[in-house]
Amino acid sequence: MRAGHGTTFISGAPHRVGPGDVIHVPAGALHATIPDTGEHVELICFFPHPDLSHNVEESETELTIEEP
């Protein structure tokens, strides 16, 4: 993660993230990164397949974050 703070969800488990963090997402794991309120997040992503359509699948699962 280049900048900002937020929460990354991997298979439903929340993980706090910030600048300098590296996030490994296992193949097939449902995941999302949500910035903290008022934060601007910059991520660098690497995908295993050059065709993005092979890497992305939409989910019906809704993520919610409880702000402190």
Residue pairs with C-beta under 8 A, 6 or more apart in sequence:
1 17
1 18
1 19
1 20
1 21
1 22
1 23
1 33
1 41
1 42
1 43
1 44
2 19
2 42
2 43
2 44
3 19
3 40
3 41
3 42
4 18
4 19
4 35
4 36
4 39
4 40
4 41
4 42
5 16
5 17
5 18
5 19
5 35
5 36
5 39
5 41
6 16
6 17
6 18
6 33
6 34
6 35
6 36
6 39
6 41
7 14
7 15
7 16
7 17
7 33
7 34
7 36
7 65
8 14
8 15
8 17
8 23
8 31
8 32
8 33
8 34
9 15
9 30
9 31
9 32
9 33
9 34
9 63
10 23
10 25
10 26
10 29
10 30
10 31
11 26
11 29
11 30
11 31
12 30
12 61
14 65
15 23
17 23
17 33
23 33
25 31
27 48
30 59
30 61
32 63
33 41
33 43
34 63
34 65
35 41
36 67
37 67
47 55
48 55
49 55
